[in-house]
Amino acid sequence: MRGGQPGVSPIAALSALAACRRCTMLEFPTVPAEANVRKSISILAALLLCGASGVALAHNCPNEMKAIDAKLSSGKPALSPEDSAKVNKLRADGEAFHKAGKHDEAMKSLLEAKKILGI
C-alpha cells in the first residue's frame, strides 16, 4: 500500500470518511447564506433602533424647557423672588448648556429648576 495507514484499504478509508461526513452533516445542518444575512440585518436594525431611542430619551432638553416655561407662564406657583430668580437662572443655564452640546449639564440644571417649581 502506498501512503495512509498500513493494513487499511483505501476503499475502507473512503467509506469511513463518507460515514463521518454524513454524521457531521446530520448533527450540524447548514443554514442557507440568505437566512444568515436576513438574521444579521434584523439584529443590526434592532440594535440601531434601541440606540436611537436611548439618545432621544437621554437628551430631552427642549421639552424640559417648555415645561418650565409653561409652569412659569401659568403663574400658579407662588414663588418667592429668590426662588423665581433661581428658576430663571437655572432655566437660562440649561438652555446655554443645551446649545453648547453639554446635555447632561443642561438636564441637571433644568431638573433642578423643575424641582423648585414642583413639576
CYANA upper distance limits for C-alpha pairs under 8 A (distance plus 0.5 A):
  1 MET  CA      6 PRO  CA      7.30
  1 MET  CA      7 GLY  CA      8.47
  1 MET  CA      9 SER  CA      8.47
  4 GLY  CA      8 VAL  CA      8.18
  8 VAL  CA     12 ALA  CA      7.17
  8 VAL  CA     13 ALA  CA      7.25
  9 SER  CA     13 ALA  CA      6.85
 10 PRO  CA     14 LEU  CA      6.66
 11 ILE  CA     15 SER  CA      6.67
 12 ALA  CA     16 ALA  CA      6.63
 13 ALA  CA     17 LEU  CA      6.64
 14 LEU  CA     18 ALA  CA      6.59
 15 SER  CA     19 ALA  CA      6.62
 16 ALA  CA     20 CYS  CA      6.70
 17 LEU  CA     21 ARG  CA      6.65
 18 ALA  CA     22 ARG  CA      6.72
 19 ALA  CA     23 CYS  CA      6.79
 20 CYS  CA     24 THR  CA      6.69
 21 ARG  CA     25 MET  CA      6.59
 22 ARG  CA     26 LEU  CA      6.65
 23 CYS  CA     27 GLU  CA      6.68
 24 THR  CA     28 PHE  CA      6.44
 25 MET  CA     29 PRO  CA      6.02
 25 MET  CA     30 THR  CA      8.17
 31 VAL  CA     35 ALA  CA      7.26
 31 VAL  CA     36 ASN  CA      7.60
 32 PRO  CA     36 ASN  CA      7.28
 33 ALA  CA     37 VAL  CA      6.81
 34 GLU  CA     38 ARG  CA      6.75
 35 ALA  CA     39 LYS  CA      6.62
 36 ASN  CA     40 SER  CA      6.61
 37 VAL  CA     41 ILE  CA      6.62
 38 ARG  CA     42 SER  CA      6.62
 39 LYS  CA     43 ILE  CA      6.72
 40 SER  CA     44 LEU  CA      6.62
 41 ILE  CA     45 ALA  CA      6.55
 42 SER  CA     46 ALA  CA      6.71
 43 ILE  CA     47 LEU  CA      6.75
 44 LEU  CA     48 LEU  CA      6.70
 45 ALA  CA     49 LEU  CA      6.71
 46 ALA  CA     50 CYS  CA      6.72
 47 LEU  CA     51 GLY  CA      6.66
 48 LEU  CA     52 ALA  CA      6.59
 49 LEU  CA     53 SER  CA      6.65
 50 CYS  CA     54 GLY  CA      6.74
 51 GLY  CA     55 VAL  CA      6.89
 52 ALA  CA     56 ALA  CA      6.73
 53 SER  CA     57 LEU  CA      6.66
 54 GLY  CA     58 ALA  CA      6.47
 55 VAL  CA     59 HIS  CA      6.91
 56 ALA  CA     60 ASN  CA      7.36
 59 HIS  CA    103 HIS  CA      6.53
 59 HIS  CA    104 ASP  CA      8.16
 59 HIS  CA    107 MET  CA      8.01
 60 ASN  CA     64 GLU  CA      6.92
 60 ASN  CA    107 MET  CA      8.15
 61 CYS  CA     65 MET  CA      6.72
 61 CYS  CA     94 GLY  CA      8.18
 61 CYS  CA     95 GLU  CA      8.21
 61 CYS  CA     98 HIS  CA      7.21
 61 CYS  CA    103 HIS  CA      7.64
 61 CYS  CA    106 ALA  CA      7.27
 61 CYS  CA    107 MET  CA      6.62
 61 CYS  CA    110 LEU  CA      8.11
 62 PRO  CA     66 LYS  CA      6.72
 63 ASN  CA     67 ALA  CA      6.74
 64 GLU  CA     68 ILE  CA      6.83
 64 GLU  CA    107 MET  CA      8.42
 64 GLU  CA    110 LEU  CA      7.02
 64 GLU  CA    111 LEU  CA      8.15
 65 MET  CA     69 ASP  CA      6.62
 65 MET  CA     91 ARG  CA      7.28
 65 MET  CA     94 GLY  CA      8.38
 65 MET  CA     95 GLU  CA      7.98
 65 MET  CA    110 LEU  CA      7.43
 66 LYS  CA     70 ALA  CA      6.54
 67 ALA  CA     71 LYS  CA      6.71
 68 ILE  CA     72 LEU  CA      6.64
 68 ILE  CA     91 ARG  CA      8.02
 68 ILE  CA    110 LEU  CA      8.49
 68 ILE  CA    113 ALA  CA      7.96
 68 ILE  CA    114 LYS  CA      6.84
 68 ILE  CA    117 LEU  CA      8.30
 69 ASP  CA     73 SER  CA      6.55
 70 ALA  CA     74 SER  CA      6.66
 71 LYS  CA     75 GLY  CA      7.45
 71 LYS  CA     76 LYS  CA      7.73
 71 LYS  CA     77 PRO  CA      8.00
 71 LYS  CA    117 LEU  CA      7.95
 72 LEU  CA     76 LYS  CA      8.11
 72 LEU  CA     77 PRO  CA      7.95
 77 PRO  CA    117 LEU  CA      7.08
 79 LEU  CA     83 ASP  CA      6.29
 79 LEU  CA     84 SER  CA      6.19
 80 SER  CA     84 SER  CA      6.58
 81 PRO  CA     85 ALA  CA      6.59
 82 GLU  CA     86 LYS  CA      6.64
 83 ASP  CA     87 VAL  CA      6.54
 83 ASP  CA    116 ILE  CA      7.80
 84 SER  CA     88 ASN  CA      6.70
 85 ALA  CA     89 LYS  CA      6.63
 86 LYS  CA     90 LEU  CA      6.56
 86 LYS  CA    113 ALA  CA      8.12
 87 VAL  CA     91 ARG  CA      6.51
 87 VAL  CA    113 ALA  CA      5.44
 87 VAL  CA    114 LYS  CA      8.45
 87 VAL  CA    116 ILE  CA      7.55
 87 VAL  CA    117 LEU  CA      8.18
 88 ASN  CA     92 ALA  CA      6.63
 88 ASN  CA    113 ALA  CA      8.41
 89 LYS  CA     93 ASP  CA      6.51
 90 LEU  CA     94 GLY  CA      6.50
 90 LEU  CA    109 SER  CA      5.87
 90 LEU  CA    110 LEU  CA      6.73
 90 LEU  CA    112 GLU  CA      7.85
 90 LEU  CA    113 ALA  CA      6.28
 91 ARG  CA     95 GLU  CA      6.81
 91 ARG  CA    109 SER  CA      7.38
 91 ARG  CA    110 LEU  CA      6.22
 91 ARG  CA    113 ALA  CA      7.00
 92 ALA  CA     96 ALA  CA      6.71
 93 ASP  CA     97 PHE  CA      6.58
 93 ASP  CA    106 ALA  CA      7.53
 93 ASP  CA    109 SER  CA      7.23
 94 GLY  CA     98 HIS  CA      6.56
 94 GLY  CA    105 GLU  CA      7.67
 94 GLY  CA    106 ALA  CA      4.58
 94 GLY  CA    107 MET  CA      7.19
 94 GLY  CA    108 LYS  CA      8.29
 94 GLY  CA    109 SER  CA      5.79
 94 GLY  CA    110 LEU  CA      5.97
 95 GLU  CA     99 LYS  CA      6.70
 95 GLU  CA    106 ALA  CA      7.16
 96 ALA  CA    100 ALA  CA      6.72
 96 ALA  CA    106 ALA  CA      8.09
 97 PHE  CA    101 GLY  CA      6.76
 97 PHE  CA    102 LYS  CA      5.50
 97 PHE  CA    103 HIS  CA      6.88
 97 PHE  CA    105 GLU  CA      6.82
 97 PHE  CA    106 ALA  CA      5.43
 98 HIS  CA    102 LYS  CA      6.07
 98 HIS  CA    103 HIS  CA      5.75
 98 HIS  CA    106 ALA  CA      5.97
102 LYS  CA    106 ALA  CA      6.75
103 HIS  CA    107 MET  CA      6.52
104 ASP  CA    108 LYS  CA      6.75
105 GLU  CA    109 SER  CA      6.73
106 ALA  CA    110 LEU  CA      6.56
107 MET  CA    111 LEU  CA      6.36
108 LYS  CA    112 GLU  CA      6.75
109 SER  CA    113 ALA  CA      6.92
110 LEU  CA    114 LYS  CA      6.73
111 LEU  CA    115 LYS  CA      6.62
112 GLU  CA    116 ILE  CA      6.96
113 ALA  CA    117 LEU  CA      6.85
114 LYS  CA    118 GLY  CA      6.53
114 LYS  CA    119 ILE  CA      5.64
115 LYS  CA    119 ILE  CA      6.48
